[in-house]
Amino acid sequence: MREEKVKKKVREGYAQIASNSSSCCGSTAADETGKSIGYTEEELQSVPEGANLGLGCGNPVALASLKEGDIVVDLGSGAGFDCFLAAKRVGEKGKVIGVDMTSEMVDKARQNARKGEYTNVEFRLGEIEHLPVADNTADAIISNCVVNLVPNKKKVFEEAFRILKPGGRLMVSDIVLLRELSEALKKRAPPESCIRGAIMKDKYIETIKEAGFQDVKIIEKVPYSEDVLRDPDAKVVVFNPEKNAEELKSLSELDEKTKEIAIEAMTASMSISVSATKPATKSSEA
Ligand SMILES: C[S@@+](CC[C@H](N)C(=O)[O-])C[C@H]1O[C@@H](n2cnc3c(N)ncnc32)[C@H](O)[C@@H]1O
């Protein structure tokens, strides 16, 4: 029951983001966020306007070493940003399937696909804990800042394992915790914020291994930048209960309590990119 409640909140939060993002004001901020997490200017310019909502926390496509002809599944595809980048890499012989549980996001992603005239991308409405994809279908799975939002992470990785072909690759970027969060932060952070549902880094890696994956490696770690804490004008993400949304504020604009919580959110978490493979043969599972 609690899980369903969290998911409802997450869905409502992202429905609102999808609906509000039609304004042009967000795109510069989204591009800035994109650059800070590793997307190139060329990648940012190559997708239809509105596909990048600035919601990722890494660049899994750059890391996923996708090949021409690959079938790729993006878990929690949002407005389609990573799917469109992946589509270019896999080419006409390949295919990209984006799965998202928020219908407003799926609608937006489909509109973006039409705008960009992509013929090798498909968006499916569904939950990543119950993937609408057949067994042993995908060469690669990517996901960007999504699993942290899902209460049952074990089920997500089991499903990822099920739909990958033997030898298939998993490449996720996500937020994990470096220490447990204070009760004050838990109270303030909404379920749709990336930190609220994040789990400890070691537990995250263990959950991927328990699903059957091998060669599980953290290939990139992006901790908070010390510069943010030194620069009063640097922007941090805070939750505004009046707007029921997160917004970017500079530290100097915040009252002491909010500042303390924003700093805790940054220092207690980290973005990581993890790679793993599904064993190629039965004997390699041993
Ligand atoms: C932080 S956004 C990331 C979107 C996209 N990956 C990106 O980088 O732009 C999280 C997305 O995951 C979706 N999502 C959250 N939980 C989900 C679940 N259990 N099943 C499917 N989609 C989910 C949300 O609807 C939202 O579109």
The ligand as an SDF file (V2000), in Angstrom:
LIG
                    3D

 27 29  0  0  0  0  0  0  0  0999 V2000
   13.9030   11.9630  -13.0970 C   0  0  0  0  0  0  0  0  0  0  0  0
   12.8670   11.5620  -14.4630 S   0  0  0  0  0  0  0  0  0  0  0  0
   14.0960   10.9980  -15.6320 C   0  0  0  0  0  0  0  0  0  0  0  0
   13.5950   10.9850  -17.0470 C   0  0  0  0  0  0  0  0  0  0  0  0
   14.6310   10.6280  -18.1030 C   0  0  0  0  0  0  0  0  0  0  0  0
   15.3140    9.3940  -17.7940 N   0  0  0  0  0  0  0  0  0  0  0  0
   15.6340   11.7450  -18.2890 C   0  0  0  0  0  0  0  0  0  0  0  0
   16.8060   11.5560  -17.9780 O   0  0  0  0  0  0  0  0  0  0  0  0
   15.2130   12.8160  -18.7720 O   0  0  0  0  0  0  0  0  0  0  0  0
   12.1010   10.0760  -13.9300 C   0  0  0  0  0  0  0  0  0  0  0  0
   11.1220    9.4480  -14.9160 C   0  0  0  0  0  0  0  0  0  0  0  0
   10.8800    8.1010  -14.4700 O   0  0  0  0  0  0  0  0  0  0  0  0
    9.5010    7.8210  -14.5340 C   0  0  0  0  0  0  0  0  0  0  0  0
    9.2220    6.7790  -13.5210 N   0  0  0  0  0  0  0  0  0  0  0  0
    9.3460    6.8810  -12.1800 C   0  0  0  0  0  0  0  0  0  0  0  0
    9.0320    5.7120  -11.5950 N   0  0  0  0  0  0  0  0  0  0  0  0
    8.7020    4.8470  -12.5840 C   0  0  0  0  0  0  0  0  0  0  0  0
    8.2750    3.4730  -12.6100 C   0  0  0  0  0  0  0  0  0  0  0  0
    8.1110    2.7760  -11.4840 N   0  0  0  0  0  0  0  0  0  0  0  0
    8.0240    2.9010  -13.8260 N   0  0  0  0  0  0  0  0  0  0  0  0
    8.1660    3.6340  -14.9800 C   0  0  0  0  0  0  0  0  0  0  0  0
    8.5500    4.9270  -15.0070 N   0  0  0  0  0  0  0  0  0  0  0  0
    8.8280    5.5300  -13.8260 C   0  0  0  0  0  0  0  0  0  0  0  0
    8.8260    9.1520  -14.2850 C   0  0  0  0  0  0  0  0  0  0  0  0
    7.5270    9.1680  -14.8210 O   0  0  0  0  0  0  0  0  0  0  0  0
    9.7750   10.1270  -14.9900 C   0  0  0  0  0  0  0  0  0  0  0  0
    9.4190   10.3310  -16.3230 O   0  0  0  0  0  0  0  0  0  0  0  0
  1  2  1  0
  2  3  1  0
  2 10  1  0
  3  4  1  0
  4  5  1  0
  5  6  1  0
  5  7  1  0
  7  8  2  0
  7  9  1  0
 10 11  1  0
 11 12  1  0
 11 26  1  0
 12 13  1  0
 13 14  1  0
 13 24  1  0
 14 15  1  0
 14 23  1  0
 15 16  2  0
 16 17  1  0
 17 18  1  0
 17 23  2  0
 18 19  1  0
 18 20  2  0
 20 21  1  0
 21 22  2  0
 22 23  1  0
 24 25  1  0
 24 26  1  0
 26 27  1  0
M  CHG  2   2   1   9  -1
M  END
$$$$
